[in-house]
């Protein structure tokens, strides 16, 4: 009898083993049923029964056993992942687990009362007994539930069911920008500009509501099949008034790869310029295919505070100088040196779009698009004129100082000669 090196036991595991073999088209459902009956009678693992019958060979059986062990290990590692599957929570039936963050898991679910598909976020059980985390979770959901914008994922409902805290939100059938970067590498410039401008729309709306997102990153930017961009994951947004109640001095929240310097320092009074920095770091990643900094969490945070990132031109030679300047300004270390509003970023990107479209003749046709380009150009020209004026003033000052120095030197020379 041929045996395999398997550590999978029990009828449940045997059933999963058989299903895996069927999905791989290694056995038929009839062969599975017959082998399961023999496994129950002989109390032997299903893999051994299949090998003994010659249905599969020992090597294939061993590979299946190892694959099943990996699957079971991953499932056990998920907090409550397997236990919650296909259960009903409140008015929602869980379909499958689709993601996990620092505060909770996200499931694809059906809202039974509305017969619609939603994403259901459930607070990790390990935080359920923590009063501060429960409070933060509910505040997050209620704050997000008040938001309504085409570039922000809509939150529908928040509740508690048998000790589980959850909220439901719009399910997006699309991919994240992080997925696009990992599968495609550096992204096309037109796509980068389009995505960035839509995120700016979302940030403008959030800023008007007094909300700082705090975790802008490629993984939280969803792109739908029709090209619409949705800002996702409200795991860390907080209204300014709530922020003071929940945050402690020196606490940092956010993803280190895209965290703003002031956020990395643990400052509490953040505004939209912090999100602009994180968006700029995300754009750098989209364009260059790499994050601004790499290393340990602490070293990356320190780098965001005081280190200059590698030049984009070294990562990608075809990057327009204007885009390099825009990203550089978005990611300036001091908030005062950045774009002050998302609208400022959009205006500069409109001009860049015009530059990129110059060769193809695809100029803006809408009134708003044309006005944005004109206003952005006016602001750029005004900035250049101001810089030139400052340079001229500085030049005259230096010239005046030089003339004065020469005059003083001449006087001293004359006095010295007369003394001789």
Residue pairs with C-beta under 8 A, 6 or more apart in sequence:
1 48
1 51
1 52
2 48
2 51
2 52
2 57
2 58
3 48
3 51
3 58
4 45
4 47
4 48
4 51
4 58
4 61
4 62
4 65
5 62
5 65
6 45
6 47
6 48
6 61
6 62
6 65
7 65
7 69
8 14
8 17
8 45
8 47
8 65
8 68
8 69
8 72
9 45
11 39
11 40
13 68
13 72
14 36
14 39
14 45
14 46
15 36
16 68
16 71
16 72
17 46
17 47
17 64
17 65
17 68
18 27
18 32
18 35
18 36
18 46
19 32
20 64
20 67
20 68
20 71
21 27
21 32
21 50
21 56
21 64
22 28
22 29
22 32
24 64
26 55
26 56
26 60
26 64
27 35
27 50
27 55
27 56
31 50
31 55
35 46
35 49
35 50
35 53
35 55
36 46
38 44
38 49
38 53
39 45
39 46
39 49
42 49
47 61
47 62
47 64
47 65
48 61
50 56
50 61
51 57
51 58
51 61
56 64
75 81
75 82
76 82
78 97
78 100
78 105
79 100
79 105
79 124
79 125
79 126
80 105
80 122
80 124
80 125
81 97
81 105
84 94
84 97
84 105
84 107
84 122
85 94
85 96
85 97
86 93
86 94
86 95
87 93
87 94
88 94
88 112
89 109
89 120
89 122
89 161
89 162
89 164
89 166
90 159
90 161
90 166
91 111
91 112
91 113
92 109
92 110
92 111
92 112
92 118
92 120
92 166
92 168
93 109
93 110
93 112
94 107
94 108
94 109
94 120
95 107
95 108
95 109
95 110
95 117
96 107
96 108
97 105
97 106
97 107
97 108
98 106
98 107
98 108
98 119
99 105
99 106
100 106
101 233
101 235
102 235
103 123
103 124
103 127
103 133
103 136
103 137
103 140
103 235
104 121
104 122
104 123
104 124
104 127
104 137
104 235
105 121
105 122
105 124
106 119
106 120
106 121
106 122
107 119
107 120
107 121
107 122
108 117
108 119
108 120
108 171
109 117
109 118
109 119
109 120
109 168
110 116
110 117
110 118
111 117
111 118
111 156
111 157
111 168
117 171
118 156
118 168
118 169
118 170
118 171
119 153
119 168
119 169
119 170
119 171
119 172
120 166
120 167
120 168
120 169
121 141
121 166
121 167
121 168
121 169
122 164
122 165
122 166
123 133
123 134
123 137
123 164
123 165
123 166
125 163
125 164
127 133
127 134
127 137
128 134
128 163
128 164
128 165
132 246
134 165
135 246
136 238
136 246
137 165
138 158
138 165
139 238
139 239
139 242
139 246
140 234
140 235
140 236
140 237
140 238
141 155
141 158
141 167
141 234
142 158
143 211
143 234
143 237
143 238
143 239
143 242
144 155
144 167
144 169
144 234
144 237
145 155
145 156
145 157
145 158
145 167
146 209
147 154
147 155
147 205
147 206
147 209
147 211
148 154
149 201
149 202
149 205
150 201
150 228
151 198
151 199
151 201
151 202
151 205
151 228
151 229
151 230
151 231
152 202
152 205
152 206
152 230
152 231
153 169
153 170
153 172
153 222
153 230
153 231
153 232
153 234
154 169
154 170
155 167
155 168
155 169
155 170
155 234
156 167
156 168
156 169
156 170
157 167
157 168
158 166
158 167
158 168
159 165
159 166
159 167
160 166
170 230
172 222
172 224
172 230
172 232
173 224
173 225
174 222
174 223
174 224
174 225
174 230
175 222
175 223
176 218
176 219
176 220
176 221
176 222
176 223
176 232
177 187
177 195
177 218
177 219
177 221
177 222
177 223
177 282
177 286
178 217
178 218
178 219
178 221
180 187
180 218
180 223
181 187
181 218
181 285
181 286
181 289
185 289
186 286
186 287
186 288
186 289
186 315
186 316
187 286
187 287
189 287
189 318
189 319
189 320
189 323
189 356
190 353
190 356
192 283
192 286
192 287
193 349
193 352
193 353
193 356
194 227
194 229
195 221
195 223
195 229
195 286
196 279
196 283
196 286
196 345
196 349
197 345
197 346
197 349
198 228
198 229
199 216
199 221
199 229
199 231
199 279
200 279
200 342
200 343
200 345
200 346
200 349
201 342
201 346
202 229
202 230
202 231
203 213
203 216
203 231
203 272
203 275
203 276
203 279
203 342
204 341
204 342
204 343
206 212
206 213
206 237
206 272
206 275
207 271
207 272
207 275
207 341
207 342
209 239
210 239
210 240
210 241
211 237
211 238
211 239
211 240
212 237
212 238
212 240
212 243
212 270
212 271
212 272
212 274
212 275
213 231
213 234
213 236
213 237
213 275
213 278
214 236
214 237
214 238
214 253
214 254
214 263
214 270
214 274
214 275
215 233
215 235
215 236
215 237
215 253
215 254
215 255
215 278
216 231
216 258
216 275
216 278
216 279
216 282
217 255
217 257
217 258
217 278
217 282
218 282
218 285
218 286
219 233
219 255
220 231
220 232
220 233
221 229
221 230
221 231
221 232
221 282
222 229
222 230
222 231
222 232
223 229
223 230
224 230
236 253
236 254
238 246
238 247
243 268
243 270
244 268
247 253
247 268
249 266
249 268
250 266
251 266
252 259
252 263
252 264
252 265
252 266
252 301
253 263
254 260
254 263
254 278
255 278
256 264
256 297
256 300
256 301
256 304
257 281
257 285
257 291
257 292
257 293
257 300
258 278
258 281
258 282
258 285
258 291
259 278
259 300
259 301
259 304
260 270
260 273
260 274
260 275
260 277
260 278
260 304
260 335
261 277
261 304
261 305
261 306
261 333
261 334
262 270
262 274
262 335
263 270
263 274
263 278
264 301
264 302
264 304
264 305
265 305
271 335
272 341
272 342
273 335
273 338
273 339
273 340
274 335
276 330
276 338
276 339
276 342
276 345
277 330
277 331
277 332
277 335
277 338
279 330
279 345
280 327
280 329
280 330
280 331
280 338
281 291
281 292
281 304
281 331
283 327
283 330
284 291
284 292
284 309
284 312
284 327
284 331
285 291
285 292
287 312
287 315
287 316
287 319
287 323
287 327
288 310
288 312
288 315
288 316
288 319
289 315
289 316
290 310
290 315
292 303
292 304
292 309
292 310
292 331
293 299
293 300
293 303
293 304
293 307
293 309
294 300
295 303
303 309
305 333
306 333
309 331
311 324
312 319
312 323
312 324
312 327
313 319
313 324
320 352
320 355
320 356
322 348
322 351
322 352
322 355
323 352
326 345
326 348
326 349
326 352
329 337
329 338
329 339
330 338
330 339
330 345
331 338
332 338
339 345
339 348
346 372
347 372
347 375
347 376
347 379
348 376
348 380
350 364
350 369
350 372
350 373
350 376
351 373
351 376
351 377
351 380
353 364
354 363
354 364
354 373
357 363
364 370
364 372
364 373
